Amino acid sequence: MKNLTVSVCLSMLLATTASAQNYIVNVHGMVCELCSLGVAKNIRKLSFVDAAEYDDGVKVDIQNQMVFVAVRDDASLDRQALFGAIEDGGYSPVDIWRVTDSGERLELQ
């Protein structure tokens, strides 16, 4: 019975997936679907992006000029690389926030 209990607990632990770290970037000038495709494509190429979240790790809100990026739990956000990917798409990243588990936005400096 003890072995069964340990096995069940171990299985539950291994089945639990790590959640991604979520960030929001305000992107100036990104106002159409075509605009967002290039930016999202560039961001998806970054090694720290968690492709299991959103749409291959990225969600674009054109109306509010925001990009949501999921970062793997075992990785760190590379702000310079993220902003570079956005700039390579022809747009200007303005602000970046980390979204906490409770949904609170914390502005990064």
C-alpha positions in Angstrom: 0.0 0.0 0.0 2.8 2.4 0.9 4.4 1.8 -2.6 1.1 2.5 -4.3 0.8 5.8 -2.4 4.3 6.8 -3.3 3.8 5.9 -6.9 0.5 7.9 -7.1 2.1 10.9 -5.5 5.2 10.7 -7.8 2.9 10.4 -10.9 0.9 13.4 -9.9 4.1 15.4 -9.4 5.5 14.5 -12.7 2.2 15.2 -14.5 2.2 18.8 -13.2 3.4 21.1 -15.9 5.3 24.3 -15.1 3.5 27.5 -16.0 5.1 30.1 -18.2 6.1 33.5 -17.1 3.9 36.1 -18.9 4.9 39.5 -20.2 3.1 42.3 -22.0 4.9 44.7 -24.3 3.3 47.9 -25.6 4.4 48.2 -29.3 4.0 51.7 -30.9 2.7 51.7 -34.4 1.5 48.1 -34.7 -2.0 48.7 -36.0 -2.9 46.0 -38.6 -2.9 42.2 -38.8 -0.1 42.1 -41.4 2.0 44.3 -39.0 1.5 41.8 -36.2 2.5 38.7 -38.2 6.1 39.8 -38.7 6.5 40.9 -35.1 5.0 37.6 -33.8 7.2 35.6 -36.2 10.3 37.3 -34.9 9.4 36.8 -31.3 8.6 33.1 -31.8 12.2 32.5 -32.9 13.6 33.5 -29.5 14.8 30.6 -27.5 13.1 31.6 -24.2 9.6 31.7 -25.7 7.2 29.0 -24.4 5.5 27.7 -27.5 3.0 25.8 -25.4 1.2 29.0 -24.4 -0.9 31.5 -26.5 -0.3 31.0 -30.2 3.2 29.4 -30.2 4.2 31.6 -27.3 2.8 34.9 -28.6 -0.5 36.7 -28.6 -1.0 40.1 -30.3 -3.7 42.6 -29.4 -3.6 45.0 -32.4 -6.4 47.3 -31.0 -4.3 48.1 -27.9 -0.9 47.7 -29.6 0.2 45.1 -27.2 2.1 41.8 -27.5 1.7 39.1 -24.9 4.8 36.8 -24.6 5.1 33.6 -22.6 8.5 32.7 -21.3 9.4 29.2 -20.4 9.7 28.6 -16.7 13.2 27.2 -17.0 14.3 30.3 -19.0 14.8 34.0 -18.4 13.4 36.9 -20.4 16.1 38.5 -22.5 14.6 42.0 -22.8 17.2 43.2 -25.3 16.5 40.2 -27.6 12.7 40.7 -27.3 12.9 44.4 -28.1 15.3 43.7 -30.9 12.9 41.2 -32.4 10.1 43.8 -32.3 12.4 46.5 -33.8 13.4 44.1 -36.5 9.7 43.9 -37.4 9.8 47.7 -37.9 8.1 48.8 -34.6 9.1 50.4 -31.4 8.6 48.6 -28.0 7.6 51.2 -25.5 6.9 49.5 -22.1 7.1 46.0 -20.7 5.3 44.5 -17.8 5.5 41.1 -16.1 2.1 39.6 -15.3 1.9 37.9 -11.9 -0.1 34.8 -11.3 -2.9 37.0 -9.8 -3.0 39.0 -13.0 -1.3 42.1 -11.6 1.0 44.0 -14.0 4.5 44.9 -12.8 6.3 47.4 -15.0 9.9 46.4 -15.6 12.6 49.1 -15.7 
